[in-house]
C-alpha cells in the first residue's frame, strides 16, 4: 500500500519535472525566435 503511494508520488514528480523542462525549452525557443525577428527587422529598417 505504502509502496504504491510512493510510486504515485514519484510518477507525479517525474511529470512535473518533464513539464518544467518543456516550459524551459519553449522559453529558450521563444527567445531565439524573438532575437531573429529583431535582427531581421533591424536590417530591414536600416
CORTA-V691088 format. One record per pair of residues at least 12 apart in sequence whose ideal C-beta (glycine too) atoms are under 10 Angstrom apart, sorted by sequence separation. I is the first residue (numbers start at 1). J is the second residue. D is the distance in whole Angstrom. If there is no record, write none. Layout:
BEGIN
I|J|D, I|J|D
END
This chain:
BEGIN
none
END
